[in-house]
């Protein structure tokens, strides 16, 4: 492990108010999003869509890194240039999703465990050789009546920590993503309580597995009222609850925190990130950044519709969303 290189990469991932663009949807997830818009669900259309994203002019002004999927990292532009090369030439750091998805957890009805540890060391080495400099693993935790259980939180935290240790051994910065899902009836207070328990457990496991905190990025959910909760928290309430929860549970040594968007609209995700940075930035030990998928991509995907003639308009929409979040990191976002 080259400690200095890991720390340098982690810092670059959150430097200059830039953030990460998650474009690592698995084929089934990408196909589902295409199907909703009547875009053909084929490898060619997935490739064309990803080419649209990474060739967006000036993307590197607002985006520090992109998270790719196994299919995408092996692909080329229509002219034969590898995607990895296009990304590096744009001044963007390539990363890769390395978990193989969440599956039902045995003995824990309604809960999930993420798989992908078997053979992971060799897969990580291959991705590093291909040019990736960071990786991502997502744990999915459902918030319900009597869940998450301790068993589910501990198993997912343990997997995240073992993945993170392997990444650092190989020379990749791990993005550690424990996602508490936002769809539910829960109050903001319950989301605070559960998110804090998850993060404390994750950092315990990261310590036990000897993960170097300076060489990782945390990718948490924002603390929100559940989507179907009758009382929706205001921007300031979300900002206060999220930042206070993180201050209680995330060590100051962590280089950066980059939120997932989790199904929030682009506007809300930017406005909430903006409120956090506006109110707290000068008092925080870590950068508060973004690693959004849908909140950056959705308008572009809807404009594209799988048609070559719409590529420019889609790229402009993508760049606009990236710029909004770059502004939100500085507390300067205006909807
Ligand atoms: P969303 O921002 O769409 O939640 O995607 C981020 C991500 O990478 C989920 O793993």
py3Dmol code that shows the C-alpha trace and the ligand (Angstrom):
import py3Dmol

protein = """\
ATOM      1  CA  UNK A   1       0.000   0.000   0.000  1.00  0.00           C
ATOM      2  CA  UNK A   2       1.325   3.462  -0.874  1.00  0.00           C
ATOM      3  CA  UNK A   3      -0.163   5.529   1.932  1.00  0.00           C
ATOM      4  CA  UNK A   4       0.725   8.923   0.445  1.00  0.00           C
ATOM      5  CA  UNK A   5      -0.836   8.074  -2.922  1.00  0.00           C
ATOM      6  CA  UNK A   6      -4.046   6.849  -1.292  1.00  0.00           C
ATOM      7  CA  UNK A   7      -4.382  10.003   0.785  1.00  0.00           C
ATOM      8  CA  UNK A   8      -3.554  12.183  -2.210  1.00  0.00           C
ATOM      9  CA  UNK A   9      -6.258  10.499  -4.333  1.00  0.00           C
ATOM     10  CA  UNK A  10      -8.846  10.723  -1.540  1.00  0.00           C
ATOM     11  CA  UNK A  11      -8.143  14.443  -1.139  1.00  0.00           C
ATOM     12  CA  UNK A  12      -8.321  15.056  -4.897  1.00  0.00           C
ATOM     13  CA  UNK A  13     -11.726  13.342  -4.973  1.00  0.00           C
ATOM     14  CA  UNK A  14     -13.147  16.143  -2.804  1.00  0.00           C
ATOM     15  CA  UNK A  15     -10.882  19.055  -3.823  1.00  0.00           C
ATOM     16  CA  UNK A  16     -11.834  22.379  -5.459  1.00  0.00           C
ATOM     17  CA  UNK A  17     -15.550  22.071  -4.639  1.00  0.00           C
ATOM     18  CA  UNK A  18     -15.850  19.253  -7.175  1.00  0.00           C
ATOM     19  CA  UNK A  19     -17.692  16.020  -6.500  1.00  0.00           C
ATOM     20  CA  UNK A  20     -18.257  12.547  -7.862  1.00  0.00           C
ATOM     21  CA  UNK A  21     -20.630  11.427 -10.568  1.00  0.00           C
ATOM     22  CA  UNK A  22     -22.020   7.950  -9.946  1.00  0.00           C
ATOM     23  CA  UNK A  23     -22.604   6.339 -13.366  1.00  0.00           C
ATOM     24  CA  UNK A  24     -22.184   2.800 -12.087  1.00  0.00           C
ATOM     25  CA  UNK A  25     -25.731   1.527 -12.442  1.00  0.00           C
ATOM     26  CA  UNK A  26     -25.678  -2.240 -12.872  1.00  0.00           C
ATOM     27  CA  UNK A  27     -27.152  -3.501 -16.160  1.00  0.00           C
ATOM     28  CA  UNK A  28     -30.519  -4.383 -14.563  1.00  0.00           C
ATOM     29  CA  UNK A  29     -30.791  -0.928 -12.933  1.00  0.00           C
ATOM     30  CA  UNK A  30     -29.692   0.911 -16.088  1.00  0.00           C
ATOM     31  CA  UNK A  31     -32.147  -1.141 -18.149  1.00  0.00           C
ATOM     32  CA  UNK A  32     -34.995  -0.330 -15.748  1.00  0.00           C
ATOM     33  CA  UNK A  33     -34.291   3.414 -16.127  1.00  0.00           C
ATOM     34  CA  UNK A  34     -34.072   3.053 -19.928  1.00  0.00           C
ATOM     35  CA  UNK A  35     -37.321   1.064 -20.049  1.00  0.00           C
ATOM     36  CA  UNK A  36     -39.239   3.852 -18.282  1.00  0.00           C
ATOM     37  CA  UNK A  37     -38.252   6.192 -21.140  1.00  0.00           C
ATOM     38  CA  UNK A  38     -38.671   3.635 -23.940  1.00  0.00           C
ATOM     39  CA  UNK A  39     -34.930   3.562 -24.619  1.00  0.00           C
ATOM     40  CA  UNK A  40     -33.805   0.147 -25.959  1.00  0.00           C
ATOM     41  CA  UNK A  41     -32.175  -1.889 -23.177  1.00  0.00           C
ATOM     42  CA  UNK A  42     -29.108  -3.112 -25.074  1.00  0.00           C
ATOM     43  CA  UNK A  43     -25.350  -2.992 -24.577  1.00  0.00           C
ATOM     44  CA  UNK A  44     -25.090  -0.539 -27.520  1.00  0.00           C
ATOM     45  CA  UNK A  45     -27.489   1.961 -25.982  1.00  0.00           C
ATOM     46  CA  UNK A  46     -25.854   1.649 -22.556  1.00  0.00           C
ATOM     47  CA  UNK A  47     -22.485   2.308 -24.228  1.00  0.00           C
ATOM     48  CA  UNK A  48     -23.810   5.304 -26.184  1.00  0.00           C
ATOM     49  CA  UNK A  49     -25.330   6.799 -23.026  1.00  0.00           C
ATOM     50  CA  UNK A  50     -22.093   6.441 -21.082  1.00  0.00           C
ATOM     51  CA  UNK A  51     -20.157   7.965 -24.003  1.00  0.00           C
ATOM     52  CA  UNK A  52     -22.523  10.934 -23.882  1.00  0.00           C
ATOM     53  CA  UNK A  53     -21.761  11.418 -20.182  1.00  0.00           C
ATOM     54  CA  UNK A  54     -17.974  11.195 -20.274  1.00  0.00           C
ATOM     55  CA  UNK A  55     -17.600  13.346 -23.409  1.00  0.00           C
ATOM     56  CA  UNK A  56     -19.598  16.221 -21.924  1.00  0.00           C
ATOM     57  CA  UNK A  57     -17.421  19.304 -22.530  1.00  0.00           C
ATOM     58  CA  UNK A  58     -15.993  20.896 -19.334  1.00  0.00           C
ATOM     59  CA  UNK A  59     -17.297  18.093 -17.083  1.00  0.00           C
ATOM     60  CA  UNK A  60     -13.913  18.042 -15.322  1.00  0.00           C
ATOM     61  CA  UNK A  61     -14.473  21.590 -14.049  1.00  0.00           C
ATOM     62  CA  UNK A  62     -17.139  20.332 -11.646  1.00  0.00           C
ATOM     63  CA  UNK A  63     -16.597  16.584 -11.408  1.00  0.00           C
ATOM     64  CA  UNK A  64     -13.487  15.123  -9.767  1.00  0.00           C
ATOM     65  CA  UNK A  65     -14.239  11.454 -10.351  1.00  0.00           C
ATOM     66  CA  UNK A  66     -16.711   9.123 -12.032  1.00  0.00           C
ATOM     67  CA  UNK A  67     -17.796   5.728 -10.735  1.00  0.00           C
ATOM     68  CA  UNK A  68     -17.991   3.150 -13.524  1.00  0.00           C
ATOM     69  CA  UNK A  69     -19.521  -0.313 -13.768  1.00  0.00           C
ATOM     70  CA  UNK A  70     -17.677  -3.460 -14.898  1.00  0.00           C
ATOM     71  CA  UNK A  71     -19.273  -3.332 -18.366  1.00  0.00           C
ATOM     72  CA  UNK A  72     -18.501   0.380 -18.805  1.00  0.00           C
ATOM     73  CA  UNK A  73     -14.869   0.368 -17.674  1.00  0.00           C
ATOM     74  CA  UNK A  74     -14.091  -2.064 -20.527  1.00  0.00           C
ATOM     75  CA  UNK A  75     -15.827   0.014 -23.227  1.00  0.00           C
ATOM     76  CA  UNK A  76     -14.625   2.445 -25.889  1.00  0.00           C
ATOM     77  CA  UNK A  77     -15.935   5.519 -27.608  1.00  0.00           C
ATOM     78  CA  UNK A  78     -17.282   5.013 -31.109  1.00  0.00           C
ATOM     79  CA  UNK A  79     -13.868   6.147 -32.457  1.00  0.00           C
ATOM     80  CA  UNK A  80     -12.132   3.382 -30.493  1.00  0.00           C
ATOM     81  CA  UNK A  81     -10.645   5.468 -27.626  1.00  0.00           C
ATOM     82  CA  UNK A  82     -11.087   3.645 -24.336  1.00  0.00           C
ATOM     83  CA  UNK A  83     -13.508   5.221 -21.862  1.00  0.00           C
ATOM     84  CA  UNK A  84     -10.762   5.196 -19.225  1.00  0.00           C
ATOM     85  CA  UNK A  85      -8.531   7.296 -21.507  1.00  0.00           C
ATOM     86  CA  UNK A  86     -11.340   9.777 -22.251  1.00  0.00           C
ATOM     87  CA  UNK A  87     -11.963  10.189 -18.522  1.00  0.00           C
ATOM     88  CA  UNK A  88      -8.292  10.671 -17.654  1.00  0.00           C
ATOM     89  CA  UNK A  89      -7.884  13.162 -20.534  1.00  0.00           C
ATOM     90  CA  UNK A  90     -10.797  15.152 -19.111  1.00  0.00           C
ATOM     91  CA  UNK A  91      -8.882  15.489 -15.821  1.00  0.00           C
ATOM     92  CA  UNK A  92     -11.322  13.165 -14.038  1.00  0.00           C
ATOM     93  CA  UNK A  93     -10.345  10.233 -11.798  1.00  0.00           C
ATOM     94  CA  UNK A  94     -11.866   6.893 -12.841  1.00  0.00           C
ATOM     95  CA  UNK A  95     -13.430   4.686 -10.161  1.00  0.00           C
ATOM     96  CA  UNK A  96     -15.301   1.402 -10.174  1.00  0.00           C
ATOM     97  CA  UNK A  97     -18.223  -0.201  -8.353  1.00  0.00           C
ATOM     98  CA  UNK A  98     -16.949  -3.541  -7.043  1.00  0.00           C
ATOM     99  CA  UNK A  99     -19.777  -5.036  -5.008  1.00  0.00           C
ATOM    100  CA  UNK A 100     -21.973  -7.450  -6.912  1.00  0.00           C
ATOM    101  CA  UNK A 101     -25.248  -6.299  -5.440  1.00  0.00           C
ATOM    102  CA  UNK A 102     -27.493  -6.671  -2.409  1.00  0.00           C
ATOM    103  CA  UNK A 103     -29.345  -9.903  -1.822  1.00  0.00           C
ATOM    104  CA  UNK A 104     -31.905 -11.088   0.769  1.00  0.00           C
ATOM    105  CA  UNK A 105     -30.202 -11.714   4.099  1.00  0.00           C
ATOM    106  CA  UNK A 106     -30.716 -15.192   5.553  1.00  0.00           C
ATOM    107  CA  UNK A 107     -32.742 -15.211   8.756  1.00  0.00           C
ATOM    108  CA  UNK A 108     -33.534 -11.496   8.413  1.00  0.00           C
ATOM    109  CA  UNK A 109     -36.835 -11.043   6.644  1.00  0.00           C
ATOM    110  CA  UNK A 110     -37.000  -7.810   4.621  1.00  0.00           C
ATOM    111  CA  UNK A 111     -33.287  -7.037   5.034  1.00  0.00           C
ATOM    112  CA  UNK A 112     -30.354  -7.100   2.600  1.00  0.00           C
ATOM    113  CA  UNK A 113     -26.692  -8.037   2.635  1.00  0.00           C
ATOM    114  CA  UNK A 114     -24.250  -6.967  -0.076  1.00  0.00           C
ATOM    115  CA  UNK A 115     -22.136  -9.633  -1.767  1.00  0.00           C
ATOM    116  CA  UNK A 116     -18.821  -9.585  -3.632  1.00  0.00           C
ATOM    117  CA  UNK A 117     -15.980 -10.345  -1.189  1.00  0.00           C
ATOM    118  CA  UNK A 118     -15.027 -13.708  -2.727  1.00  0.00           C
ATOM    119  CA  UNK A 119     -12.222 -13.181  -5.249  1.00  0.00           C
ATOM    120  CA  UNK A 120     -12.310  -9.440  -4.640  1.00  0.00           C
ATOM    121  CA  UNK A 121      -8.515  -9.006  -4.246  1.00  0.00           C
ATOM    122  CA  UNK A 122      -7.874 -10.202  -7.821  1.00  0.00           C
ATOM    123  CA  UNK A 123     -10.717  -8.129  -9.275  1.00  0.00           C
ATOM    124  CA  UNK A 124      -9.350  -5.025  -7.534  1.00  0.00           C
ATOM    125  CA  UNK A 125      -5.887  -5.654  -8.957  1.00  0.00           C
ATOM    126  CA  UNK A 126      -7.339  -5.894 -12.459  1.00  0.00           C
ATOM    127  CA  UNK A 127      -9.280  -2.629 -12.066  1.00  0.00           C
ATOM    128  CA  UNK A 128      -6.175  -0.861 -10.752  1.00  0.00           C
ATOM    129  CA  UNK A 129      -4.221  -2.034 -13.787  1.00  0.00           C
ATOM    130  CA  UNK A 130      -6.987  -0.778 -16.055  1.00  0.00           C
ATOM    131  CA  UNK A 131      -6.590   2.701 -14.534  1.00  0.00           C
ATOM    132  CA  UNK A 132      -9.140   2.884 -11.710  1.00  0.00           C
ATOM    133  CA  UNK A 133      -7.944   4.783  -8.652  1.00  0.00           C
ATOM    134  CA  UNK A 134     -10.902   4.305  -6.325  1.00  0.00           C
ATOM    135  CA  UNK A 135     -13.707   1.814  -5.744  1.00  0.00           C
ATOM    136  CA  UNK A 136     -17.222   1.746  -4.345  1.00  0.00           C
ATOM    137  CA  UNK A 137     -19.200  -0.785  -2.290  1.00  0.00           C
ATOM    138  CA  UNK A 138     -22.812  -0.088  -1.361  1.00  0.00           C
ATOM    139  CA  UNK A 139     -24.621  -1.608   1.604  1.00  0.00           C
ATOM    140  CA  UNK A 140     -28.415  -1.267   1.446  1.00  0.00           C
ATOM    141  CA  UNK A 141     -30.243  -0.914   4.750  1.00  0.00           C
ATOM    142  CA  UNK A 142     -34.022  -0.824   4.924  1.00  0.00           C
ATOM    143  CA  UNK A 143     -35.739   1.311   7.563  1.00  0.00           C
ATOM    144  CA  UNK A 144     -39.010  -0.225   8.719  1.00  0.00           C
ATOM    145  CA  UNK A 145     -41.113  -1.126  11.692  1.00  0.00           C
ATOM    146  CA  UNK A 146     -38.550  -3.201  13.581  1.00  0.00           C
ATOM    147  CA  UNK A 147     -35.661  -3.002  11.168  1.00  0.00           C
ATOM    148  CA  UNK A 148     -32.784  -2.581  10.632  1.00  0.00           C
ATOM    149  CA  UNK A 149     -31.754  -5.347  13.017  1.00  0.00           C
ATOM    150  CA  UNK A 150     -28.409  -5.390  14.782  1.00  0.00           C
ATOM    151  CA  UNK A 151     -27.492  -8.477  12.751  1.00  0.00           C
ATOM    152  CA  UNK A 152     -28.042  -6.681   9.451  1.00  0.00           C
ATOM    153  CA  UNK A 153     -26.139  -3.546  10.473  1.00  0.00           C
ATOM    154  CA  UNK A 154     -23.184  -5.559  11.803  1.00  0.00           C
ATOM    155  CA  UNK A 155     -22.943  -7.901   8.795  1.00  0.00           C
ATOM    156  CA  UNK A 156     -23.033  -5.020   6.304  1.00  0.00           C
ATOM    157  CA  UNK A 157     -20.543  -2.952   8.318  1.00  0.00           C
ATOM    158  CA  UNK A 158     -18.176  -5.930   8.480  1.00  0.00           C
ATOM    159  CA  UNK A 159     -18.359  -6.457   4.704  1.00  0.00           C
ATOM    160  CA  UNK A 160     -17.753  -2.751   4.053  1.00  0.00           C
ATOM    161  CA  UNK A 161     -14.685  -2.830   6.287  1.00  0.00           C
ATOM    162  CA  UNK A 162     -13.232  -5.979   4.707  1.00  0.00           C
ATOM    163  CA  UNK A 163     -13.788  -4.480   1.245  1.00  0.00           C
ATOM    164  CA  UNK A 164     -12.145  -1.209   2.314  1.00  0.00           C
ATOM    165  CA  UNK A 165      -9.088  -2.984   3.731  1.00  0.00           C
ATOM    166  CA  UNK A 166      -8.640  -4.955   0.492  1.00  0.00           C
ATOM    167  CA  UNK A 167      -8.940  -1.779  -1.590  1.00  0.00           C
ATOM    168  CA  UNK A 168      -6.225  -0.028   0.399  1.00  0.00           C
ATOM    169  CA  UNK A 169      -3.954  -3.078   0.240  1.00  0.00           C
ATOM    170  CA  UNK A 170      -4.179  -2.998  -3.567  1.00  0.00           C
ATOM    171  CA  UNK A 171      -3.898   0.795  -3.855  1.00  0.00           C
ATOM    172  CA  UNK A 172      -7.490   1.895  -4.482  1.00  0.00           C
ATOM    173  CA  UNK A 173      -9.307   4.469  -2.323  1.00  0.00           C
ATOM    174  CA  UNK A 174     -12.464   2.823  -0.966  1.00  0.00           C
ATOM    175  CA  UNK A 175     -15.749   4.693  -1.023  1.00  0.00           C
ATOM    176  CA  UNK A 176     -17.637   3.224   1.927  1.00  0.00           C
ATOM    177  CA  UNK A 177     -21.368   3.509   1.259  1.00  0.00           C
ATOM    178  CA  UNK A 178     -23.821   2.427   3.935  1.00  0.00           C
ATOM    179  CA  UNK A 179     -27.141   3.578   2.436  1.00  0.00           C
ATOM    180  CA  UNK A 180     -30.180   3.805   4.675  1.00  0.00           C
ATOM    181  CA  UNK A 181     -33.051   3.910   2.176  1.00  0.00           C
ATOM    182  CA  UNK A 182     -35.253   7.018   2.252  1.00  0.00           C
ATOM    183  CA  UNK A 183     -38.592   5.513   1.236  1.00  0.00           C
ATOM    184  CA  UNK A 184     -40.672   4.911   4.340  1.00  0.00           C
ATOM    185  CA  UNK A 185     -42.972   6.608   6.830  1.00  0.00           C
ATOM    186  CA  UNK A 186     -40.243   7.301   9.358  1.00  0.00           C
ATOM    187  CA  UNK A 187     -39.723  10.668  11.028  1.00  0.00           C
ATOM    188  CA  UNK A 188     -36.516  12.689  10.741  1.00  0.00           C
ATOM    189  CA  UNK A 189     -35.692  11.787  14.353  1.00  0.00           C
ATOM    190  CA  UNK A 190     -35.839   8.053  13.624  1.00  0.00           C
ATOM    191  CA  UNK A 191     -33.580   8.549  10.590  1.00  0.00           C
ATOM    192  CA  UNK A 192     -31.059  10.388  12.810  1.00  0.00           C
ATOM    193  CA  UNK A 193     -31.104   7.580  15.364  1.00  0.00           C
ATOM    194  CA  UNK A 194     -30.656   4.762  12.826  1.00  0.00           C
ATOM    195  CA  UNK A 195     -28.085   6.586  10.665  1.00  0.00           C
ATOM    196  CA  UNK A 196     -26.006   7.282  13.766  1.00  0.00           C
ATOM    197  CA  UNK A 197     -26.126   3.638  14.844  1.00  0.00           C
ATOM    198  CA  UNK A 198     -25.090   2.512  11.343  1.00  0.00           C
ATOM    199  CA  UNK A 199     -22.191   4.971  11.101  1.00  0.00           C
ATOM    200  CA  UNK A 200     -20.874   4.170  14.577  1.00  0.00           C
ATOM    201  CA  UNK A 201     -20.951   0.457  13.722  1.00  0.00           C
ATOM    202  CA  UNK A 202     -19.260   1.028  10.355  1.00  0.00           C
ATOM    203  CA  UNK A 203     -16.436   3.060  11.903  1.00  0.00           C
ATOM    204  CA  UNK A 204     -15.959   0.442  14.637  1.00  0.00           C
ATOM    205  CA  UNK A 205     -15.523  -2.190  11.942  1.00  0.00           C
ATOM    206  CA  UNK A 206     -13.227   0.029   9.865  1.00  0.00           C
ATOM    207  CA  UNK A 207     -11.046   0.418  12.956  1.00  0.00           C
ATOM    208  CA  UNK A 208     -11.085  -3.325  13.683  1.00  0.00           C
ATOM    209  CA  UNK A 209     -10.104  -4.122  10.072  1.00  0.00           C
ATOM    210  CA  UNK A 210      -7.278  -1.523  10.163  1.00  0.00           C
ATOM    211  CA  UNK A 211      -8.610   0.751   7.457  1.00  0.00           C
ATOM    212  CA  UNK A 212      -6.745   4.046   7.141  1.00  0.00           C
ATOM    213  CA  UNK A 213      -9.394   6.731   7.519  1.00  0.00           C
ATOM    214  CA  UNK A 214      -7.393   9.425   5.697  1.00  0.00           C
ATOM    215  CA  UNK A 215      -7.377   7.206   2.604  1.00  0.00           C
ATOM    216  CA  UNK A 216     -11.124   6.620   2.283  1.00  0.00           C
ATOM    217  CA  UNK A 217     -14.306   8.506   1.434  1.00  0.00           C
ATOM    218  CA  UNK A 218     -17.607   7.985   3.278  1.00  0.00           C
ATOM    219  CA  UNK A 219     -20.738   7.988   1.117  1.00  0.00           C
ATOM    220  CA  UNK A 220     -23.727   8.220   3.455  1.00  0.00           C
ATOM    221  CA  UNK A 221     -27.396   9.026   3.024  1.00  0.00           C
ATOM    222  CA  UNK A 222     -28.572  12.478   4.055  1.00  0.00           C
ATOM    223  CA  UNK A 223     -30.742  12.400   7.171  1.00  0.00           C
ATOM    224  CA  UNK A 224     -34.312  12.918   5.916  1.00  0.00           C
ATOM    225  CA  UNK A 225     -37.943  12.390   6.854  1.00  0.00           C
ATOM    226  CA  UNK A 226     -39.153   9.216   5.111  1.00  0.00           C
ATOM    227  CA  UNK A 227     -40.693   9.877   1.685  1.00  0.00           C
ATOM    228  CA  UNK A 228     -44.213   9.103   2.911  1.00  0.00           C
ATOM    229  CA  UNK A 229     -43.898  10.721   6.359  1.00  0.00           C
ATOM    230  CA  UNK A 230     -46.645  13.339   6.772  1.00  0.00           C
ATOM    231  CA  UNK A 231     -44.229  15.841   8.319  1.00  0.00           C
ATOM    232  CA  UNK A 232     -41.431  16.682   5.886  1.00  0.00           C
ATOM    233  CA  UNK A 233     -38.395  18.376   7.463  1.00  0.00           C
ATOM    234  CA  UNK A 234     -37.322  21.785   6.140  1.00  0.00           C
ATOM    235  CA  UNK A 235     -33.981  22.441   4.430  1.00  0.00           C
ATOM    236  CA  UNK A 236     -32.447  23.790   7.630  1.00  0.00           C
ATOM    237  CA  UNK A 237     -33.791  20.909   9.712  1.00  0.00           C
ATOM    238  CA  UNK A 238     -32.272  18.401   7.283  1.00  0.00           C
ATOM    239  CA  UNK A 239     -28.956  20.273   7.264  1.00  0.00           C
ATOM    240  CA  UNK A 240     -28.788  20.458  11.082  1.00  0.00           C
ATOM    241  CA  UNK A 241     -29.853  16.852  11.636  1.00  0.00           C
ATOM    242  CA  UNK A 242     -27.468  15.480   9.009  1.00  0.00           C
ATOM    243  CA  UNK A 243     -24.401  17.450  10.044  1.00  0.00           C
ATOM    244  CA  UNK A 244     -24.940  16.861  13.774  1.00  0.00           C
ATOM    245  CA  UNK A 245     -25.382  13.145  13.155  1.00  0.00           C
ATOM    246  CA  UNK A 246     -22.139  13.039  11.133  1.00  0.00           C
ATOM    247  CA  UNK A 247     -20.221  15.091  13.721  1.00  0.00           C
ATOM    248  CA  UNK A 248     -21.177  12.548  16.390  1.00  0.00           C
ATOM    249  CA  UNK A 249     -20.207   9.485  14.382  1.00  0.00           C
ATOM    250  CA  UNK A 250     -17.542  10.208  11.712  1.00  0.00           C
ATOM    251  CA  UNK A 251     -13.908  10.651  12.834  1.00  0.00           C
ATOM    252  CA  UNK A 252     -12.225  13.893  11.772  1.00  0.00           C
ATOM    253  CA  UNK A 253      -9.443  11.956  10.008  1.00  0.00           C
ATOM    254  CA  UNK A 254     -11.777  10.903   7.166  1.00  0.00           C
ATOM    255  CA  UNK A 255     -10.795  12.881   4.036  1.00  0.00           C
ATOM    256  CA  UNK A 256     -14.254  13.500   2.717  1.00  0.00           C
ATOM    257  CA  UNK A 257     -17.951  12.790   2.926  1.00  0.00           C
ATOM    258  CA  UNK A 258     -19.781  12.526  -0.398  1.00  0.00           C
ATOM    259  CA  UNK A 259     -23.533  12.020  -0.134  1.00  0.00           C
ATOM    260  CA  UNK A 260     -25.600   9.725  -2.310  1.00  0.00           C
ATOM    261  CA  UNK A 261     -28.811  11.274  -3.664  1.00  0.00           C
ATOM    262  CA  UNK A 262     -30.968   8.202  -3.051  1.00  0.00           C
ATOM    263  CA  UNK A 263     -33.886   9.224  -5.250  1.00  0.00           C
ATOM    264  CA  UNK A 264     -34.171  12.888  -4.185  1.00  0.00           C
ATOM    265  CA  UNK A 265     -34.801  15.295  -7.054  1.00  0.00           C
ATOM    266  CA  UNK A 266     -31.778  17.136  -8.393  1.00  0.00           C
ATOM    267  CA  UNK A 267     -33.079  20.421  -6.933  1.00  0.00           C
ATOM    268  CA  UNK A 268     -33.660  19.053  -3.436  1.00  0.00           C
ATOM    269  CA  UNK A 269     -30.340  17.220  -3.291  1.00  0.00           C
ATOM    270  CA  UNK A 270     -28.482  20.405  -4.307  1.00  0.00           C
ATOM    271  CA  UNK A 271     -30.503  22.626  -1.976  1.00  0.00           C
ATOM    272  CA  UNK A 272     -29.862  20.332   0.992  1.00  0.00           C
ATOM    273  CA  UNK A 273     -26.125  20.057   0.277  1.00  0.00           C
ATOM    274  CA  UNK A 274     -26.061  23.824  -0.094  1.00  0.00           C
ATOM    275  CA  UNK A 275     -27.798  24.372   3.262  1.00  0.00           C
ATOM    276  CA  UNK A 276     -25.268  22.125   5.018  1.00  0.00           C
ATOM    277  CA  UNK A 277     -22.278  23.920   3.539  1.00  0.00           C
ATOM    278  CA  UNK A 278     -23.781  27.360   4.056  1.00  0.00           C
ATOM    279  CA  UNK A 279     -24.508  26.755   7.739  1.00  0.00           C
ATOM    280  CA  UNK A 280     -21.579  24.562   8.783  1.00  0.00           C
ATOM    281  CA  UNK A 281     -18.700  24.555   6.287  1.00  0.00           C
ATOM    282  CA  UNK A 282     -16.258  26.639   8.342  1.00  0.00           C
ATOM    283  CA  UNK A 283     -16.756  24.353  11.353  1.00  0.00           C
ATOM    284  CA  UNK A 284     -16.373  20.933   9.712  1.00  0.00           C
ATOM    285  CA  UNK A 285     -13.313  18.664   9.845  1.00  0.00           C
ATOM    286  CA  UNK A 286     -14.106  17.016   6.491  1.00  0.00           C
ATOM    287  CA  UNK A 287     -15.262  18.189   3.061  1.00  0.00           C
ATOM    288  CA  UNK A 288     -19.038  17.763   2.565  1.00  0.00           C
ATOM    289  CA  UNK A 289     -19.426  16.774  -1.053  1.00  0.00           C
ATOM    290  CA  UNK A 290     -21.611  14.784  -3.440  1.00  0.00           C
ATOM    291  CA  UNK A 291     -21.479  11.451  -5.217  1.00  0.00           C
ATOM    292  CA  UNK A 292     -24.812  11.662  -6.969  1.00  0.00           C
ATOM    293  CA  UNK A 293     -26.237   9.332  -9.571  1.00  0.00           C
ATOM    294  CA  UNK A 294     -29.848  10.165 -10.341  1.00  0.00           C
ATOM    295  CA  UNK A 295     -29.663  13.748  -9.007  1.00  0.00           C
ATOM    296  CA  UNK A 296     -27.085  14.557 -11.696  1.00  0.00           C
ATOM    297  CA  UNK A 297     -28.135  12.240 -14.516  1.00  0.00           C
ATOM    298  CA  UNK A 298     -31.935  12.175 -14.559  1.00  0.00           C
ATOM    299  CA  UNK A 299     -32.684  15.340 -16.597  1.00  0.00           C
ATOM    300  CA  UNK A 300     -30.004  14.373 -19.146  1.00  0.00           C
ATOM    301  CA  UNK A 301     -31.361  10.858 -19.523  1.00  0.00           C
ATOM    302  CA  UNK A 302     -34.888  12.192 -20.042  1.00  0.00           C
ATOM    303  CA  UNK A 303     -33.695  14.639 -22.711  1.00  0.00           C
ATOM    304  CA  UNK A 304     -31.533  12.090 -24.528  1.00  0.00           C
ATOM    305  CA  UNK A 305     -34.258   9.478 -25.119  1.00  0.00           C
ATOM    306  CA  UNK A 306     -31.693   7.301 -26.882  1.00  0.00           C
ATOM    307  CA  UNK A 307     -31.437   9.716 -29.849  1.00  0.00           C
ATOM    308  CA  UNK A 308     -28.201  11.062 -31.344  1.00  0.00           C
ATOM    309  CA  UNK A 309     -29.909  14.383 -32.150  1.00  0.00           C
ATOM    310  CA  UNK A 310     -30.488  15.004 -28.422  1.00  0.00           C
ATOM    311  CA  UNK A 311     -26.925  14.416 -27.248  1.00  0.00           C
ATOM    312  CA  UNK A 312     -25.938  18.090 -26.987  1.00  0.00           C
ATOM    313  CA  UNK A 313     -29.033  19.091 -25.043  1.00  0.00           C
ATOM    314  CA  UNK A 314     -28.540  16.136 -22.702  1.00  0.00           C
ATOM    315  CA  UNK A 315     -24.891  17.063 -22.122  1.00  0.00           C
ATOM    316  CA  UNK A 316     -25.878  20.641 -21.300  1.00  0.00           C
ATOM    317  CA  UNK A 317     -28.391  19.372 -18.733  1.00  0.00           C
ATOM    318  CA  UNK A 318     -25.785  17.063 -17.212  1.00  0.00           C
ATOM    319  CA  UNK A 319     -23.252  19.868 -16.946  1.00  0.00           C
ATOM    320  CA  UNK A 320     -25.878  22.138 -15.378  1.00  0.00           C
ATOM    321  CA  UNK A 321     -26.623  19.588 -12.628  1.00  0.00           C
ATOM    322  CA  UNK A 322     -22.900  19.079 -11.992  1.00  0.00           C
ATOM    323  CA  UNK A 323     -22.397  22.843 -11.742  1.00  0.00           C
ATOM    324  CA  UNK A 324     -25.336  23.234  -9.328  1.00  0.00           C
ATOM    325  CA  UNK A 325     -23.707  20.762  -6.946  1.00  0.00           C
ATOM    326  CA  UNK A 326     -20.301  22.405  -7.310  1.00  0.00           C
ATOM    327  CA  UNK A 327     -22.019  25.669  -6.279  1.00  0.00           C
ATOM    328  CA  UNK A 328     -23.813  23.865  -3.413  1.00  0.00           C
ATOM    329  CA  UNK A 329     -20.451  22.769  -2.019  1.00  0.00           C
ATOM    330  CA  UNK A 330     -19.649  26.462  -1.625  1.00  0.00           C
ATOM    331  CA  UNK A 331     -23.048  27.409  -0.210  1.00  0.00           C
ATOM    332  CA  UNK A 332     -23.745  29.353  -3.401  1.00  0.00           C
ATOM    333  CA  UNK A 333     -26.427  27.258  -5.076  1.00  0.00           C
ATOM    334  CA  UNK A 334     -29.548  29.078  -6.243  1.00  0.00           C
ATOM    335  CA  UNK A 335     -32.433  27.014  -7.606  1.00  0.00           C
TER     336      UNK A 335
END
"""
ligand_1 = """\
10
LIG
P -27.981 7.932 -6.337
O -27.340 9.277 -6.109
O -28.884 7.879 -7.532
O -28.599 7.385 -5.078
O -26.804 6.940 -6.722
C -25.655 6.996 -6.006
C -25.072 5.651 -5.907
O -23.962 5.441 -6.314
C -25.854 4.599 -5.276
O -25.020 3.533 -4.971
"""
view = py3Dmol.view(width=600, height=400)
view.addModel(protein, "pdb")
view.setStyle({"model": 0}, {"cartoon": {"style": "trace"}})
view.addModel(ligand_1, "xyz")
view.setStyle({"model": 1}, {"stick": {}})
view.zoomTo()
view.show()
